[in-house]
Amino acid sequence: MSEDREAWGTLLEAGFLHALREAHTEATLAVFGSMSRAAGFKERSFGTGAFDVLETQLDRVFRVGEAAADADDDPLAAMVTRHDLNGSPGWRYGRYRILLKRHEFGAARAIRWDRDSPTKQAVARQEFPDDPQLVLDFGLGPVRDTDDVVTLVLAHSATEEPLEMELFLGRPRLNADGGPAWHWLRQLTDDALGVDRRRRLVESTPPLWADDEADVPMRLHRRRAAGG
């Protein structure tokens, strides 16, 4: 199975991708609700605000950091940890770590990783099993972790008027050669994500008690209540 299908399937089934989109939506609405160009905020202000607020919203949706106290009752949050890289905020589920990258709306595929931060350049130099061709050596070694972590990037953007949002997950490629910016890239849309898996995870969590001794009428009553 190709890496993009494996990563997408794993993170989708866990509800991780739905959580990413929820956090991005909340962050976008918060930023545009607090800032306006009429008040003097410029694109730079929106960019910094969007990145910072998205980091906070991801901590909240995954219940890490200050929100970690409530993680025990959330099956997904119990399996997600903060996993920063050289000071760049990151979140990890299984072998996948997610870093953030804000891009100009409509230009996710035009990102120049060779002009980005040293950390993002190193991430873009990760060994990619589906494309073993080596890129040019610019003195930045690829990201290497002892536990075989794969670092992906969540590319996010939005426009205020009209309100539109873009959210992509992908494996960056160091494109100093003028080639594509991604080994693979998938957009997080309603159609692509489908039903929120987190609801199914909560509904399938078994109760902490058993009612084997309960009488039959009580069991029937609970079934009807659960069915609506």
N, C-alpha and C positions, 0 to 999 in steps of 0.2 A: 504494500500500500504506500502511496506517495506521502511525503511528510505533511503536505497541506491537508490532505484528507484525514490523516491520522490525528493531527493536532486539532483541526476543526471538529471532528467527531467527538474526541475526548472532551474538549472544553464545552461543546454544545450540550452533550448529554449531562454534564455536571451542572449546567445552569450558569456556568462562568461567563459565557458570552452574553447572556441576558443581563447579568449583573453589570457587565461593562457598559452595555447600552443604557441601562437605567441610570447609572452614574453620570454618563455623558449628557443625557437629557436633563437631569436635575442640575448639573453644573452649568449647562448652556442657559437654561431659564434663569438661574440665579445671577449669572453674569450680566445678561441682557436686561434683567429686571433691576439691576443695581447701577448700571452704567448707561450713559447715553451720549451720543456725539454732540447733542445740543448743550450738554453740560461741560463739554470740552475734552471728553475722553477720546483718545486717538486709537488707531489700530494696534499700536504697541501696548496700550493699556488693556485692550480686549485680549490680546495674545497672552500677556502675563497673567491676567486674571483667570482666563479660561484654563490655563495649565495648573495654576495653584488650586482653584476651586475643584477641578476634576480630581486632583490628587486627594483632596479632602473627602469628596464624595465616594471615591473608590475605597478609602479607608472605612467609611461608614457602611457602604453596602457589603463589604467583606468583614466588617466588624473587627478590624485590626487597629493597633495603636490605642488611642483613647477610647475607642468603641469596642475593645476586645472583651469587656466584661460580659456582654450578652451573646458571645459567639457559641456558647454551649447548646443553645436551642435552635441553631441554624446549621443544618447538615453541610451546606456548602462552606459557610464561613469557618467552620471547624477544620476545614482542609486547606484554607488559603492563609498564606503568611506574607508579611512584608519581606521583600528580598531585593533591596536596593543594589545598585551597581555603581561604584565610584561616586556616590552621592546622588545619582539619578534614581528617582523613586520607581520601585518595581514591586510587583505582586506575583506570587508563585502558587500554582496549582500543579501537583504532580511534578513532572519534569519540565514544565513550561513556566518561564518567567516572562512577564509583560512589562515593557517600558513604554513611556509616553513620547509622542512626537506631534506637535501641532504643525499643520501644513496650511498653505493658502487654499481656500475653498476651490475645489475642482482640480487641484494640482497634486494630488497624492502621488501620482505616478511620475511626477517631475522633480521629486526631492533629490537633491545632490548630497548624498551621504559623505562624499569626499570633502565637502565644505562644512560639514557639521562638527559637533564637538568630538574630541578624541574618543570619548566613551561610545558615541554612536558610530563612529568610524570603526572602532574595534568590533562592535556588535555586527556591523555589516561585513566584517571579515570572517565571521564564523564559518567553520567548515560546513559545507552543505552537501549531504550525501547524494542528492539527486543531480548535482552539478559539480563534479570534482575539479573542474578547471580552476586553476589558481589565479587570483588577481594580482596586480602589481604590488610590490612591497614598498610601503611608504614609511617604514619604521615603526608601524603600529601592529603589535601582535594581535592575533584573534583572541576573542574571549574564550577562556578555558576554565572550566569548573571541574572539581574532582568528582562530582556526583552526576555528571552527564546532563546538566541542565541545558535546555534550549531556550535562548532568549529571542522573543518575538517583540514586535513593536505595534502599539495601538496608535494609529494615526487619526487625529481628530481635528475637526474644523466645523465652523458654523457661520451663517450670515444672519444679520439682524433684520433687514427688511428686503425681501420677505424672509421670515424665519425658516431657515433650512439647516439641516445638520448632516454631516458626513462622518462616518466612523468605519475604519478599516483595520483589519488584523493581518499582519504579514511578516515575512522573513526578508529583512533588508539586504540589499546587495551593494557593495561598494562600487559605484558606477563612475569612477574616474575615466573609464574607457569610453564614456558616452553611451553605454548600454542601458538596459532597464534598471530601475531603482529597486526592484524587488525580485527575489527568486519566485515568490508567490504572494498574492494579495487577494483578500476576500473582504467584501463589504458586509457590515452588520446591518441588515435591513429587516423589516417585519417578515417579508417573504422568506428570506434566507434563514431566519432564526426559528420561525414557527412558534408553537406553544411554549410558554415559559416552563422549562424543566424544573425550576425550583419549586413550583407549586406541587408537581408530582412527587418530588423528594419529600416534601413536608407531609403530604397526604399518605405516603407509603411508610412513614416512620411508625413503628409499632408502639402501642401504649406501654406505659411503665407498669401496668397492672393487668391482671387477667380476670375475666368475669365468668369463669367456667361454672361457678356455683350460682350464677344469677338465674332467676326464673325466666321462663320462655316469654311471657308478656313483656318483660323489661327489655329483652333482646330485640323483640319485634319493634318496640317503641324506638329504640336507638337507631335501628336500621331506617325506619321511616324518617327520623329527624336528619340523619346523615344524608339521605337521598333528597332532601329539600322539602 
